[in-house]
Amino acid sequence: MAVEDSPPPPPPPPPPPSQTDKIIPFSIPNKVPIKLDLEKHNYNAWSSFSLIHLGSLVLKSHVDEETASTNPDWCQLDDLIKMWILGSLCDSLQEQVVTTSGNAKALWDHLKELFHDNKDARAINLDNELRSIKIGKMTVNEYCTKIRFMEDRLKNLGCVVSEKNLVIYTVNGLDSRFATLVEIIRHRETPSLF
């Protein structure tokens, strides 16, 4: 009687994907559409997008809390978050902070400090720029967009510009092409809103 060769046993099932394996495919530029840039004073918008993205993946604690671990999975996720953060920076800022030692929280805090250092000096310069803006060759839409952008940058630096002041700065920067409009706005009983 011949012994039958039995088929080899099936291979074991692959291990379930780790949390890191599930997260790696996420592309940070698709989730954080802003490149952090010192010149643009866009830290608040960038950090908001980043925190929303990290929160959606239950990873916000890596930048929010003073937690650290020697667990290899935690360390791998933390390094991934550092890569995401670095990938969302403009080139010059990336070069400045790429050598920051420590975990993702240390990198996050370093960036926050960079944007809050000399905050008052930047706010004063930007406020002066806003007060003296002129329409020049810009269209009205370009002019108003630039003013709104400057207002947002000031807000990012902790300085709120009132609607009344925005109207005053806008009107003061208009040239003779808008003389009639300027007179109407200046003589209104109820101030216009920007």
PyMOL CGO cylinders between C-alpha atoms (Angstrom):
from pymol import cmd
from pymol.cgo import CYLINDER

trace = [
    CYLINDER, 0.00, 0.00, 0.00, 1.36, 3.39, -1.01, 0.3, 1, 1, 1, 1, 1, 1,
    CYLINDER, 1.36, 3.39, -1.01, 1.45, 6.31, 1.36, 0.3, 1, 1, 1, 1, 1, 1,
    CYLINDER, 1.45, 6.31, 1.36, -0.24, 9.31, -0.10, 0.3, 1, 1, 1, 1, 1, 1,
    CYLINDER, -0.24, 9.31, -0.10, 1.57, 12.60, -0.01, 0.3, 1, 1, 1, 1, 1, 1,
    CYLINDER, 1.57, 12.60, -0.01, -0.58, 15.02, 1.83, 0.3, 1, 1, 1, 1, 1, 1,
    CYLINDER, -0.58, 15.02, 1.83, -0.64, 18.61, 0.64, 0.3, 1, 1, 1, 1, 1, 1,
    CYLINDER, -0.64, 18.61, 0.64, 1.43, 21.05, 2.69, 0.3, 1, 1, 1, 1, 1, 1,
    CYLINDER, 1.43, 21.05, 2.69, -0.50, 22.92, 5.34, 0.3, 1, 1, 1, 1, 1, 1,
    CYLINDER, -0.50, 22.92, 5.34, -1.70, 26.38, 4.28, 0.3, 1, 1, 1, 1, 1, 1,
    CYLINDER, -1.70, 26.38, 4.28, 0.56, 29.26, 5.29, 0.3, 1, 1, 1, 1, 1, 1,
    CYLINDER, 0.56, 29.26, 5.29, -0.46, 31.11, 8.41, 0.3, 1, 1, 1, 1, 1, 1,
    CYLINDER, -0.46, 31.11, 8.41, -2.56, 34.22, 7.82, 0.3, 1, 1, 1, 1, 1, 1,
    CYLINDER, -2.56, 34.22, 7.82, -0.63, 37.48, 7.64, 0.3, 1, 1, 1, 1, 1, 1,
    CYLINDER, -0.63, 37.48, 7.64, -0.56, 39.46, 10.85, 0.3, 1, 1, 1, 1, 1, 1,
    CYLINDER, -0.56, 39.46, 10.85, -3.23, 42.14, 11.08, 0.3, 1, 1, 1, 1, 1, 1,
    CYLINDER, -3.23, 42.14, 11.08, -1.99, 45.56, 9.97, 0.3, 1, 1, 1, 1, 1, 1,
    CYLINDER, -1.99, 45.56, 9.97, -0.62, 47.69, 12.76, 0.3, 1, 1, 1, 1, 1, 1,
    CYLINDER, -0.62, 47.69, 12.76, -1.90, 51.20, 13.40, 0.3, 1, 1, 1, 1, 1, 1,
    CYLINDER, -1.90, 51.20, 13.40, 1.22, 52.51, 11.65, 0.3, 1, 1, 1, 1, 1, 1,
    CYLINDER, 1.22, 52.51, 11.65, 0.55, 50.38, 8.56, 0.3, 1, 1, 1, 1, 1, 1,
    CYLINDER, 0.55, 50.38, 8.56, -2.96, 51.83, 8.38, 0.3, 1, 1, 1, 1, 1, 1,
    CYLINDER, -2.96, 51.83, 8.38, -1.74, 55.41, 8.69, 0.3, 1, 1, 1, 1, 1, 1,
    CYLINDER, -1.74, 55.41, 8.69, 1.34, 55.49, 6.45, 0.3, 1, 1, 1, 1, 1, 1,
    CYLINDER, 1.34, 55.49, 6.45, -0.65, 55.94, 3.19, 0.3, 1, 1, 1, 1, 1, 1,
    CYLINDER, -0.65, 55.94, 3.19, -2.02, 59.30, 4.36, 0.3, 1, 1, 1, 1, 1, 1,
    CYLINDER, -2.02, 59.30, 4.36, -0.43, 62.18, 2.48, 0.3, 1, 1, 1, 1, 1, 1,
    CYLINDER, -0.43, 62.18, 2.48, -0.03, 65.27, 4.64, 0.3, 1, 1, 1, 1, 1, 1,
    CYLINDER, -0.03, 65.27, 4.64, -0.29, 67.84, 1.79, 0.3, 1, 1, 1, 1, 1, 1,
    CYLINDER, -0.29, 67.84, 1.79, -3.78, 66.52, 1.07, 0.3, 1, 1, 1, 1, 1, 1,
    CYLINDER, -3.78, 66.52, 1.07, -4.81, 67.00, 4.70, 0.3, 1, 1, 1, 1, 1, 1,
    CYLINDER, -4.81, 67.00, 4.70, -2.87, 70.17, 5.60, 0.3, 1, 1, 1, 1, 1, 1,
    CYLINDER, -2.87, 70.17, 5.60, -3.11, 72.36, 2.48, 0.3, 1, 1, 1, 1, 1, 1,
    CYLINDER, -3.11, 72.36, 2.48, -0.94, 75.12, 3.98, 0.3, 1, 1, 1, 1, 1, 1,
    CYLINDER, -0.94, 75.12, 3.98, 2.85, 75.26, 3.95, 0.3, 1, 1, 1, 1, 1, 1,
    CYLINDER, 2.85, 75.26, 3.95, 3.96, 76.82, 7.22, 0.3, 1, 1, 1, 1, 1, 1,
    CYLINDER, 3.96, 76.82, 7.22, 6.02, 79.92, 6.47, 0.3, 1, 1, 1, 1, 1, 1,
    CYLINDER, 6.02, 79.92, 6.47, 7.47, 82.59, 8.78, 0.3, 1, 1, 1, 1, 1, 1,
    CYLINDER, 7.47, 82.59, 8.78, 6.93, 85.27, 6.13, 0.3, 1, 1, 1, 1, 1, 1,
    CYLINDER, 6.93, 85.27, 6.13, 3.23, 84.47, 5.78, 0.3, 1, 1, 1, 1, 1, 1,
    CYLINDER, 3.23, 84.47, 5.78, 2.51, 84.42, 9.52, 0.3, 1, 1, 1, 1, 1, 1,
    CYLINDER, 2.51, 84.42, 9.52, 0.22, 81.45, 8.95, 0.3, 1, 1, 1, 1, 1, 1,
    CYLINDER, 0.22, 81.45, 8.95, 0.95, 79.44, 12.10, 0.3, 1, 1, 1, 1, 1, 1,
    CYLINDER, 0.95, 79.44, 12.10, -2.63, 79.52, 13.44, 0.3, 1, 1, 1, 1, 1, 1,
    CYLINDER, -2.63, 79.52, 13.44, -4.18, 78.18, 10.25, 0.3, 1, 1, 1, 1, 1, 1,
    CYLINDER, -4.18, 78.18, 10.25, -1.41, 75.58, 9.80, 0.3, 1, 1, 1, 1, 1, 1,
    CYLINDER, -1.41, 75.58, 9.80, -1.63, 74.35, 13.40, 0.3, 1, 1, 1, 1, 1, 1,
    CYLINDER, -1.63, 74.35, 13.40, -5.44, 74.16, 13.20, 0.3, 1, 1, 1, 1, 1, 1,
    CYLINDER, -5.44, 74.16, 13.20, -5.32, 72.01, 10.05, 0.3, 1, 1, 1, 1, 1, 1,
    CYLINDER, -5.32, 72.01, 10.05, -2.57, 69.85, 11.54, 0.3, 1, 1, 1, 1, 1, 1,
    CYLINDER, -2.57, 69.85, 11.54, -4.40, 69.29, 14.83, 0.3, 1, 1, 1, 1, 1, 1,
    CYLINDER, -4.40, 69.29, 14.83, -7.60, 68.39, 13.01, 0.3, 1, 1, 1, 1, 1, 1,
    CYLINDER, -7.60, 68.39, 13.01, -5.71, 65.86, 10.89, 0.3, 1, 1, 1, 1, 1, 1,
    CYLINDER, -5.71, 65.86, 10.89, -3.87, 64.36, 13.86, 0.3, 1, 1, 1, 1, 1, 1,
    CYLINDER, -3.87, 64.36, 13.86, -7.10, 64.27, 15.85, 0.3, 1, 1, 1, 1, 1, 1,
    CYLINDER, -7.10, 64.27, 15.85, -8.88, 62.40, 13.06, 0.3, 1, 1, 1, 1, 1, 1,
    CYLINDER, -8.88, 62.40, 13.06, -6.22, 59.70, 13.38, 0.3, 1, 1, 1, 1, 1, 1,
    CYLINDER, -6.22, 59.70, 13.38, -6.22, 59.76, 17.20, 0.3, 1, 1, 1, 1, 1, 1,
    CYLINDER, -6.22, 59.76, 17.20, -2.62, 61.00, 17.20, 0.3, 1, 1, 1, 1, 1, 1,
    CYLINDER, -2.62, 61.00, 17.20, -3.03, 64.51, 18.61, 0.3, 1, 1, 1, 1, 1, 1,
    CYLINDER, -3.03, 64.51, 18.61, -1.46, 63.45, 21.91, 0.3, 1, 1, 1, 1, 1, 1,
    CYLINDER, -1.46, 63.45, 21.91, 1.90, 63.21, 20.14, 0.3, 1, 1, 1, 1, 1, 1,
    CYLINDER, 1.90, 63.21, 20.14, 2.02, 67.02, 19.87, 0.3, 1, 1, 1, 1, 1, 1,
    CYLINDER, 2.02, 67.02, 19.87, -0.41, 68.06, 22.62, 0.3, 1, 1, 1, 1, 1, 1,
    CYLINDER, -0.41, 68.06, 22.62, 0.79, 66.18, 25.66, 0.3, 1, 1, 1, 1, 1, 1,
    CYLINDER, 0.79, 66.18, 25.66, 4.08, 65.56, 27.40, 0.3, 1, 1, 1, 1, 1, 1,
    CYLINDER, 4.08, 65.56, 27.40, 4.02, 61.86, 26.65, 0.3, 1, 1, 1, 1, 1, 1,
    CYLINDER, 4.02, 61.86, 26.65, 6.89, 59.76, 25.47, 0.3, 1, 1, 1, 1, 1, 1,
    CYLINDER, 6.89, 59.76, 25.47, 7.32, 56.06, 25.14, 0.3, 1, 1, 1, 1, 1, 1,
    CYLINDER, 7.32, 56.06, 25.14, 9.94, 53.51, 24.28, 0.3, 1, 1, 1, 1, 1, 1,
    CYLINDER, 9.94, 53.51, 24.28, 7.28, 51.32, 22.68, 0.3, 1, 1, 1, 1, 1, 1,
    CYLINDER, 7.28, 51.32, 22.68, 8.46, 50.69, 19.08, 0.3, 1, 1, 1, 1, 1, 1,
    CYLINDER, 8.46, 50.69, 19.08, 4.97, 51.28, 17.61, 0.3, 1, 1, 1, 1, 1, 1,
    CYLINDER, 4.97, 51.28, 17.61, 4.64, 54.61, 19.46, 0.3, 1, 1, 1, 1, 1, 1,
    CYLINDER, 4.64, 54.61, 19.46, 8.13, 55.66, 18.35, 0.3, 1, 1, 1, 1, 1, 1,
    CYLINDER, 8.13, 55.66, 18.35, 7.37, 54.73, 14.74, 0.3, 1, 1, 1, 1, 1, 1,
    CYLINDER, 7.37, 54.73, 14.74, 4.17, 56.81, 14.80, 0.3, 1, 1, 1, 1, 1, 1,
    CYLINDER, 4.17, 56.81, 14.80, 6.00, 59.71, 16.42, 0.3, 1, 1, 1, 1, 1, 1,
    CYLINDER, 6.00, 59.71, 16.42, 8.66, 59.66, 13.69, 0.3, 1, 1, 1, 1, 1, 1,
    CYLINDER, 8.66, 59.66, 13.69, 5.92, 59.54, 11.06, 0.3, 1, 1, 1, 1, 1, 1,
    CYLINDER, 5.92, 59.54, 11.06, 4.28, 62.61, 12.62, 0.3, 1, 1, 1, 1, 1, 1,
    CYLINDER, 4.28, 62.61, 12.62, 7.65, 64.41, 12.59, 0.3, 1, 1, 1, 1, 1, 1,
    CYLINDER, 7.65, 64.41, 12.59, 7.96, 63.59, 8.88, 0.3, 1, 1, 1, 1, 1, 1,
    CYLINDER, 7.96, 63.59, 8.88, 4.45, 64.93, 8.28, 0.3, 1, 1, 1, 1, 1, 1,
    CYLINDER, 4.45, 64.93, 8.28, 5.24, 68.13, 10.15, 0.3, 1, 1, 1, 1, 1, 1,
    CYLINDER, 5.24, 68.13, 10.15, 8.50, 68.64, 8.25, 0.3, 1, 1, 1, 1, 1, 1,
    CYLINDER, 8.50, 68.64, 8.25, 6.72, 67.92, 4.96, 0.3, 1, 1, 1, 1, 1, 1,
    CYLINDER, 6.72, 67.92, 4.96, 4.23, 70.71, 5.65, 0.3, 1, 1, 1, 1, 1, 1,
    CYLINDER, 4.23, 70.71, 5.65, 6.86, 73.42, 6.09, 0.3, 1, 1, 1, 1, 1, 1,
    CYLINDER, 6.86, 73.42, 6.09, 8.28, 75.81, 3.49, 0.3, 1, 1, 1, 1, 1, 1,
    CYLINDER, 8.28, 75.81, 3.49, 11.84, 74.93, 2.47, 0.3, 1, 1, 1, 1, 1, 1,
    CYLINDER, 11.84, 74.93, 2.47, 13.60, 77.62, 4.50, 0.3, 1, 1, 1, 1, 1, 1,
    CYLINDER, 13.60, 77.62, 4.50, 11.69, 76.76, 7.67, 0.3, 1, 1, 1, 1, 1, 1,
    CYLINDER, 11.69, 76.76, 7.67, 12.27, 73.06, 7.10, 0.3, 1, 1, 1, 1, 1, 1,
    CYLINDER, 12.27, 73.06, 7.10, 16.03, 73.68, 6.96, 0.3, 1, 1, 1, 1, 1, 1,
    CYLINDER, 16.03, 73.68, 6.96, 15.82, 75.64, 10.20, 0.3, 1, 1, 1, 1, 1, 1,
    CYLINDER, 15.82, 75.64, 10.20, 14.10, 72.93, 12.25, 0.3, 1, 1, 1, 1, 1, 1,
    CYLINDER, 14.10, 72.93, 12.25, 14.97, 69.59, 10.65, 0.3, 1, 1, 1, 1, 1, 1,
    CYLINDER, 14.97, 69.59, 10.65, 17.69, 68.94, 13.22, 0.3, 1, 1, 1, 1, 1, 1,
    CYLINDER, 17.69, 68.94, 13.22, 15.38, 69.54, 16.20, 0.3, 1, 1, 1, 1, 1, 1,
    CYLINDER, 15.38, 69.54, 16.20, 16.07, 66.69, 18.56, 0.3, 1, 1, 1, 1, 1, 1,
    CYLINDER, 16.07, 66.69, 18.56, 13.42, 64.81, 20.45, 0.3, 1, 1, 1, 1, 1, 1,
    CYLINDER, 13.42, 64.81, 20.45, 9.95, 63.68, 19.59, 0.3, 1, 1, 1, 1, 1, 1,
    CYLINDER, 9.95, 63.68, 19.59, 7.14, 65.24, 17.55, 0.3, 1, 1, 1, 1, 1, 1,
    CYLINDER, 7.14, 65.24, 17.55, 6.10, 67.36, 20.55, 0.3, 1, 1, 1, 1, 1, 1,
    CYLINDER, 6.10, 67.36, 20.55, 9.59, 68.90, 20.70, 0.3, 1, 1, 1, 1, 1, 1,
    CYLINDER, 9.59, 68.90, 20.70, 9.41, 69.78, 16.99, 0.3, 1, 1, 1, 1, 1, 1,
    CYLINDER, 9.41, 69.78, 16.99, 5.86, 71.15, 17.40, 0.3, 1, 1, 1, 1, 1, 1,
    CYLINDER, 5.86, 71.15, 17.40, 6.92, 73.31, 20.36, 0.3, 1, 1, 1, 1, 1, 1,
    CYLINDER, 6.92, 73.31, 20.36, 10.01, 74.55, 18.50, 0.3, 1, 1, 1, 1, 1, 1,
    CYLINDER, 10.01, 74.55, 18.50, 7.84, 75.72, 15.61, 0.3, 1, 1, 1, 1, 1, 1,
    CYLINDER, 7.84, 75.72, 15.61, 5.39, 77.40, 17.98, 0.3, 1, 1, 1, 1, 1, 1,
    CYLINDER, 5.39, 77.40, 17.98, 8.24, 79.27, 19.68, 0.3, 1, 1, 1, 1, 1, 1,
    CYLINDER, 8.24, 79.27, 19.68, 9.62, 80.42, 16.33, 0.3, 1, 1, 1, 1, 1, 1,
    CYLINDER, 9.62, 80.42, 16.33, 6.30, 81.94, 15.40, 0.3, 1, 1, 1, 1, 1, 1,
    CYLINDER, 6.30, 81.94, 15.40, 5.75, 83.58, 18.75, 0.3, 1, 1, 1, 1, 1, 1,
    CYLINDER, 5.75, 83.58, 18.75, 9.28, 85.02, 19.10, 0.3, 1, 1, 1, 1, 1, 1,
    CYLINDER, 9.28, 85.02, 19.10, 9.39, 88.70, 18.08, 0.3, 1, 1, 1, 1, 1, 1,
    CYLINDER, 9.39, 88.70, 18.08, 5.62, 88.55, 17.69, 0.3, 1, 1, 1, 1, 1, 1,
    CYLINDER, 5.62, 88.55, 17.69, 5.19, 92.15, 18.83, 0.3, 1, 1, 1, 1, 1, 1,
    CYLINDER, 5.19, 92.15, 18.83, 7.81, 93.50, 16.43, 0.3, 1, 1, 1, 1, 1, 1,
    CYLINDER, 7.81, 93.50, 16.43, 6.22, 91.64, 13.50, 0.3, 1, 1, 1, 1, 1, 1,
    CYLINDER, 6.22, 91.64, 13.50, 2.77, 92.88, 14.52, 0.3, 1, 1, 1, 1, 1, 1,
    CYLINDER, 2.77, 92.88, 14.52, 3.98, 96.50, 14.67, 0.3, 1, 1, 1, 1, 1, 1,
    CYLINDER, 3.98, 96.50, 14.67, 5.55, 96.26, 11.21, 0.3, 1, 1, 1, 1, 1, 1,
    CYLINDER, 5.55, 96.26, 11.21, 2.50, 94.59, 9.71, 0.3, 1, 1, 1, 1, 1, 1,
    CYLINDER, 2.50, 94.59, 9.71, 0.14, 97.10, 11.34, 0.3, 1, 1, 1, 1, 1, 1,
    CYLINDER, 0.14, 97.10, 11.34, 2.20, 99.97, 9.88, 0.3, 1, 1, 1, 1, 1, 1,
    CYLINDER, 2.20, 99.97, 9.88, 2.06, 98.29, 6.48, 0.3, 1, 1, 1, 1, 1, 1,
    CYLINDER, 2.06, 98.29, 6.48, -1.73, 97.94, 6.74, 0.3, 1, 1, 1, 1, 1, 1,
    CYLINDER, -1.73, 97.94, 6.74, -2.19, 101.56, 7.84, 0.3, 1, 1, 1, 1, 1, 1,
    CYLINDER, -2.19, 101.56, 7.84, -0.19, 102.85, 4.87, 0.3, 1, 1, 1, 1, 1, 1,
    CYLINDER, -0.19, 102.85, 4.87, -1.43, 100.52, 2.12, 0.3, 1, 1, 1, 1, 1, 1,
    CYLINDER, -1.43, 100.52, 2.12, -2.28, 102.17, -1.22, 0.3, 1, 1, 1, 1, 1, 1,
    CYLINDER, -2.28, 102.17, -1.22, -4.32, 100.74, -4.07, 0.3, 1, 1, 1, 1, 1, 1,
    CYLINDER, -4.32, 100.74, -4.07, -1.77, 101.71, -6.73, 0.3, 1, 1, 1, 1, 1, 1,
    CYLINDER, -1.77, 101.71, -6.73, -2.30, 99.55, -9.82, 0.3, 1, 1, 1, 1, 1, 1,
    CYLINDER, -2.30, 99.55, -9.82, -4.26, 96.82, -8.02, 0.3, 1, 1, 1, 1, 1, 1,
    CYLINDER, -4.26, 96.82, -8.02, -7.86, 96.09, -8.86, 0.3, 1, 1, 1, 1, 1, 1,
    CYLINDER, -7.86, 96.09, -8.86, -10.39, 96.78, -6.09, 0.3, 1, 1, 1, 1, 1, 1,
    CYLINDER, -10.39, 96.78, -6.09, -10.69, 93.03, -5.53, 0.3, 1, 1, 1, 1, 1, 1,
    CYLINDER, -10.69, 93.03, -5.53, -6.90, 92.58, -5.27, 0.3, 1, 1, 1, 1, 1, 1,
    CYLINDER, -6.90, 92.58, -5.27, -6.69, 95.56, -2.93, 0.3, 1, 1, 1, 1, 1, 1,
    CYLINDER, -6.69, 95.56, -2.93, -9.43, 94.33, -0.60, 0.3, 1, 1, 1, 1, 1, 1,
    CYLINDER, -9.43, 94.33, -0.60, -8.05, 90.77, -0.67, 0.3, 1, 1, 1, 1, 1, 1,
    CYLINDER, -8.05, 90.77, -0.67, -4.61, 92.06, 0.30, 0.3, 1, 1, 1, 1, 1, 1,
    CYLINDER, -4.61, 92.06, 0.30, -6.10, 94.07, 3.17, 0.3, 1, 1, 1, 1, 1, 1,
    CYLINDER, -6.10, 94.07, 3.17, -8.07, 91.05, 4.40, 0.3, 1, 1, 1, 1, 1, 1,
    CYLINDER, -8.07, 91.05, 4.40, -4.92, 88.90, 4.16, 0.3, 1, 1, 1, 1, 1, 1,
    CYLINDER, -4.92, 88.90, 4.16, -2.97, 91.43, 6.22, 0.3, 1, 1, 1, 1, 1, 1,
    CYLINDER, -2.97, 91.43, 6.22, -5.78, 91.49, 8.78, 0.3, 1, 1, 1, 1, 1, 1,
    CYLINDER, -5.78, 91.49, 8.78, -5.63, 87.69, 9.02, 0.3, 1, 1, 1, 1, 1, 1,
    CYLINDER, -5.63, 87.69, 9.02, -1.86, 87.81, 9.50, 0.3, 1, 1, 1, 1, 1, 1,
    CYLINDER, -1.86, 87.81, 9.50, -2.29, 90.35, 12.31, 0.3, 1, 1, 1, 1, 1, 1,
    CYLINDER, -2.29, 90.35, 12.31, -4.92, 88.13, 13.89, 0.3, 1, 1, 1, 1, 1, 1,
    CYLINDER, -4.92, 88.13, 13.89, -2.41, 85.25, 13.75, 0.3, 1, 1, 1, 1, 1, 1,
    CYLINDER, -2.41, 85.25, 13.75, -0.05, 87.48, 15.73, 0.3, 1, 1, 1, 1, 1, 1,
    CYLINDER, -0.05, 87.48, 15.73, -2.74, 88.14, 18.34, 0.3, 1, 1, 1, 1, 1, 1,
    CYLINDER, -2.74, 88.14, 18.34, -3.75, 91.63, 17.11, 0.3, 1, 1, 1, 1, 1, 1,
    CYLINDER, -3.75, 91.63, 17.11, -7.35, 92.15, 16.11, 0.3, 1, 1, 1, 1, 1, 1,
    CYLINDER, -7.35, 92.15, 16.11, -8.13, 94.99, 13.70, 0.3, 1, 1, 1, 1, 1, 1,
    CYLINDER, -8.13, 94.99, 13.70, -11.63, 96.42, 14.10, 0.3, 1, 1, 1, 1, 1, 1,
    CYLINDER, -11.63, 96.42, 14.10, -14.00, 96.59, 11.12, 0.3, 1, 1, 1, 1, 1, 1,
    CYLINDER, -14.00, 96.59, 11.12, -14.07, 100.38, 11.51, 0.3, 1, 1, 1, 1, 1, 1,
    CYLINDER, -14.07, 100.38, 11.51, -10.28, 100.60, 11.22, 0.3, 1, 1, 1, 1, 1, 1,
    CYLINDER, -10.28, 100.60, 11.22, -10.28, 98.28, 8.19, 0.3, 1, 1, 1, 1, 1, 1,
    CYLINDER, -10.28, 98.28, 8.19, -12.67, 100.65, 6.44, 0.3, 1, 1, 1, 1, 1, 1,
    CYLINDER, -12.67, 100.65, 6.44, -10.55, 103.67, 7.43, 0.3, 1, 1, 1, 1, 1, 1,
    CYLINDER, -10.55, 103.67, 7.43, -7.33, 102.07, 6.14, 0.3, 1, 1, 1, 1, 1, 1,
    CYLINDER, -7.33, 102.07, 6.14, -9.06, 100.94, 2.94, 0.3, 1, 1, 1, 1, 1, 1,
    CYLINDER, -9.06, 100.94, 2.94, -10.54, 104.37, 2.22, 0.3, 1, 1, 1, 1, 1, 1,
    CYLINDER, -10.54, 104.37, 2.22, -7.29, 106.16, 3.03, 0.3, 1, 1, 1, 1, 1, 1,
    CYLINDER, -7.29, 106.16, 3.03, -5.44, 104.01, 0.49, 0.3, 1, 1, 1, 1, 1, 1,
    CYLINDER, -5.44, 104.01, 0.49, -7.76, 104.78, -2.41, 0.3, 1, 1, 1, 1, 1, 1,
    CYLINDER, -7.76, 104.78, -2.41, -6.58, 107.27, -5.03, 0.3, 1, 1, 1, 1, 1, 1,
    CYLINDER, -6.58, 107.27, -5.03, -8.34, 110.01, -7.04, 0.3, 1, 1, 1, 1, 1, 1,
    CYLINDER, -8.34, 110.01, -7.04, -10.16, 107.46, -9.23, 0.3, 1, 1, 1, 1, 1, 1,
    CYLINDER, -10.16, 107.46, -9.23, -12.34, 106.74, -6.20, 0.3, 1, 1, 1, 1, 1, 1,
    CYLINDER, -12.34, 106.74, -6.20, -12.80, 110.32, -4.91, 0.3, 1, 1, 1, 1, 1, 1,
    CYLINDER, -12.80, 110.32, -4.91, -16.59, 110.20, -5.08, 0.3, 1, 1, 1, 1, 1, 1,
    CYLINDER, -16.59, 110.20, -5.08, -16.77, 106.88, -3.28, 0.3, 1, 1, 1, 1, 1, 1,
    CYLINDER, -16.77, 106.88, -3.28, -14.36, 108.12, -0.61, 0.3, 1, 1, 1, 1, 1, 1,
    CYLINDER, -14.36, 108.12, -0.61, -16.54, 111.20, 0.01, 0.3, 1, 1, 1, 1, 1, 1,
    CYLINDER, -16.54, 111.20, 0.01, -19.69, 109.07, 0.30, 0.3, 1, 1, 1, 1, 1, 1,
    CYLINDER, -19.69, 109.07, 0.30, -18.07, 106.69, 2.78, 0.3, 1, 1, 1, 1, 1, 1,
    CYLINDER, -18.07, 106.69, 2.78, -16.52, 109.48, 4.85, 0.3, 1, 1, 1, 1, 1, 1,
    CYLINDER, -16.52, 109.48, 4.85, -19.83, 111.34, 5.19, 0.3, 1, 1, 1, 1, 1, 1,
    CYLINDER, -19.83, 111.34, 5.19, -22.03, 108.41, 6.08, 0.3, 1, 1, 1, 1, 1, 1,
    CYLINDER, -22.03, 108.41, 6.08, -23.69, 108.59, 9.45, 0.3, 1, 1, 1, 1, 1, 1,
    CYLINDER, -23.69, 108.59, 9.45, -23.41, 104.85, 9.95, 0.3, 1, 1, 1, 1, 1, 1,
    CYLINDER, -23.41, 104.85, 9.95, -19.89, 103.62, 9.29, 0.3, 1, 1, 1, 1, 1, 1,
    CYLINDER, -19.89, 103.62, 9.29, -19.47, 101.06, 6.55, 0.3, 1, 1, 1, 1, 1, 1,
    CYLINDER, -19.47, 101.06, 6.55, -18.22, 97.58, 7.33, 0.3, 1, 1, 1, 1, 1, 1,
    CYLINDER, -18.22, 97.58, 7.33, -15.39, 95.98, 5.45, 0.3, 1, 1, 1, 1, 1, 1,
]
cmd.load_cgo(trace, "trace")
